[in-house]
Amino acid sequence: MALYGIYGKHTVADCPLNNKEHAQKILDVKKATNKLGKYKINNVIGKYHSGLEHTFLWILDAEDPHLLQKFALDTGVANFNKIKIVPLTEFNQVLESAKNTHNIR
């Protein structure tokens, strides 16, 4: 299992709530969730949005960040959002690594 965050940000004018074309793209993304295997996405952990900030964070269990990039391009999400894909580590793993690195018990 590898966790990745897809961070996105768009302008007020590009917001799907204000732009019919982008609203349709978001509906197409929903349909694309039937094809997650094509992008080696094992699971969608969560999708979080901040309407007033015009940002979102999707957390995915996936095998290849390059395929996540393809997913963002193919679905059209990257057409009106600035996208950033980053590997994520669960906090407990960070704690364990810190304890082991510094020999803390």
C-alpha positions as a Markdown table, in Angstrom:
| # | Residue | x | y | z |
|---|---|---|---|---|
| 1 | Met | 0.0 | 0.0 | 0.0 |
| 2 | Ala | 1.3 | 3.4 | -0.9 |
| 3 | Leu | -0.6 | 6.5 | 0.0 |
| 4 | Tyr | -0.6 | 9.6 | -2.2 |
| 5 | Gly | -2.3 | 13.0 | -1.8 |
| 6 | Ile | -3.6 | 14.8 | -4.8 |
| 7 | Tyr | -3.8 | 18.5 | -3.9 |
| 8 | Gly | -5.7 | 20.8 | -6.2 |
| 9 | Lys | -6.5 | 24.5 | -6.4 |
| 10 | His | -8.6 | 26.5 | -8.8 |
| 11 | Thr | -9.8 | 30.1 | -9.2 |
| 12 | Val | -13.2 | 31.3 | -8.3 |
| 13 | Ala | -14.1 | 31.6 | -11.9 |
| 14 | Asp | -13.0 | 28.0 | -12.6 |
| 15 | Cys | -14.9 | 26.6 | -9.6 |
| 16 | Pro | -17.4 | 23.9 | -10.7 |
| 17 | Leu | -20.0 | 25.8 | -8.7 |
| 18 | Asn | -19.5 | 28.8 | -11.0 |
| 19 | Asn | -18.5 | 27.1 | -14.3 |
| 20 | Lys | -20.9 | 24.7 | -16.1 |
| 21 | Glu | -18.1 | 23.1 | -18.2 |
| 22 | His | -16.0 | 22.3 | -15.1 |
| 23 | Ala | -19.1 | 21.0 | -13.3 |
| 24 | Gln | -19.5 | 18.5 | -16.1 |
| 25 | Lys | -15.8 | 17.4 | -15.7 |
| 26 | Ile | -16.4 | 16.8 | -12.0 |
| 27 | Leu | -19.4 | 14.5 | -12.9 |
| 28 | Asp | -17.1 | 12.7 | -15.4 |
| 29 | Val | -14.6 | 12.2 | -12.6 |
| 30 | Lys | -17.3 | 10.5 | -10.6 |
| 31 | Lys | -18.0 | 8.1 | -13.6 |
| 32 | Ala | -14.2 | 7.4 | -13.9 |
| 33 | Thr | -14.1 | 5.9 | -10.4 |
| 34 | Asn | -15.4 | 2.8 | -12.1 |
| 35 | Lys | -12.1 | 2.6 | -13.9 |
| 36 | Leu | -9.7 | 3.0 | -11.0 |
| 37 | Gly | -7.9 | -0.3 | -11.8 |
| 38 | Lys | -6.7 | 1.2 | -15.1 |
| 39 | Tyr | -4.7 | 3.7 | -13.0 |
| 40 | Lys | -3.6 | 1.2 | -10.4 |
| 41 | Ile | -5.7 | 3.0 | -7.7 |
| 42 | Asn | -6.5 | 0.4 | -5.1 |
| 43 | Asn | -8.7 | 2.5 | -2.9 |
| 44 | Val | -9.9 | 6.1 | -2.4 |
| 45 | Ile | -9.3 | 6.8 | 1.2 |
| 46 | Gly | -11.0 | 10.2 | 1.2 |
| 47 | Lys | -11.9 | 13.3 | -0.8 |
| 48 | Tyr | -11.9 | 16.6 | 1.1 |
| 49 | His | -12.8 | 20.0 | -0.3 |
| 50 | Ser | -12.7 | 23.5 | 1.0 |
| 51 | Gly | -15.3 | 25.5 | -1.0 |
| 52 | Leu | -14.2 | 28.9 | 0.1 |
| 53 | Glu | -10.5 | 28.2 | -0.4 |
| 54 | His | -11.2 | 26.5 | -3.8 |
| 55 | Thr | -8.9 | 23.7 | -2.8 |
| 56 | Phe | -9.1 | 19.9 | -2.4 |
| 57 | Leu | -7.2 | 17.0 | -1.1 |
| 58 | Trp | -7.8 | 13.4 | -2.3 |
| 59 | Ile | -6.0 | 10.6 | -0.5 |
| 60 | Leu | -5.5 | 7.5 | -2.5 |
| 61 | Asp | -3.9 | 4.1 | -2.1 |
| 62 | Ala | -2.2 | 3.7 | -5.4 |
| 63 | Glu | 0.8 | 1.9 | -7.0 |
| 64 | Asp | 2.2 | 4.6 | -9.3 |
| 65 | Pro | 2.2 | 8.4 | -9.0 |
| 66 | His | 2.7 | 8.7 | -12.8 |
| 67 | Leu | -0.6 | 6.9 | -13.3 |
| 68 | Leu | -2.2 | 9.3 | -10.8 |
| 69 | Gln | -1.0 | 12.1 | -13.0 |
| 70 | Lys | -2.6 | 10.4 | -16.0 |
| 71 | Phe | -5.8 | 10.0 | -14.0 |
| 72 | Ala | -5.9 | 13.7 | -13.4 |
| 73 | Leu | -5.2 | 14.5 | -17.0 |
| 74 | Asp | -7.6 | 11.9 | -18.5 |
| 75 | Thr | -10.5 | 12.9 | -16.2 |
| 76 | Gly | -10.0 | 16.6 | -16.9 |
| 77 | Val | -9.3 | 17.6 | -13.3 |
| 78 | Ala | -5.9 | 18.9 | -14.3 |
| 79 | Asn | -7.6 | 21.1 | -17.0 |
| 80 | Phe | -8.8 | 23.7 | -14.4 |
| 81 | Asn | -6.9 | 22.9 | -11.3 |
| 82 | Lys | -3.3 | 23.3 | -10.3 |
| 83 | Ile | -2.4 | 19.8 | -9.2 |
| 84 | Lys | 0.3 | 18.5 | -6.9 |
| 85 | Ile | 0.8 | 14.8 | -6.2 |
| 86 | Val | 2.8 | 13.8 | -3.1 |
| 87 | Pro | 3.6 | 10.6 | -1.3 |
| 88 | Leu | 2.1 | 10.4 | 2.2 |
| 89 | Thr | 3.2 | 8.7 | 5.4 |
| 90 | Glu | 0.9 | 8.0 | 8.3 |
| 91 | Phe | 1.8 | 9.9 | 11.4 |
| 92 | Asn | 2.4 | 6.7 | 13.4 |
| 93 | Gln | 5.1 | 5.6 | 10.9 |
| 94 | Val | 6.8 | 9.0 | 11.4 |
| 95 | Leu | 6.8 | 8.5 | 15.2 |
| 96 | Glu | 8.3 | 5.0 | 14.9 |
| 97 | Ser | 11.0 | 6.2 | 12.5 |
| 98 | Ala | 11.9 | 9.1 | 14.9 |
| 99 | Lys | 12.0 | 6.8 | 17.9 |
| 100 | Asn | 14.2 | 4.3 | 16.0 |
| 101 | Thr | 16.5 | 6.9 | 14.6 |
| 102 | His | 17.2 | 8.5 | 17.9 |
| 103 | Asn | 16.9 | 5.3 | 20.0 |
| 104 | Ile | 14.0 | 6.7 | 22.1 |
| 105 | Arg | 11.8 | 4.4 | 24.0 |
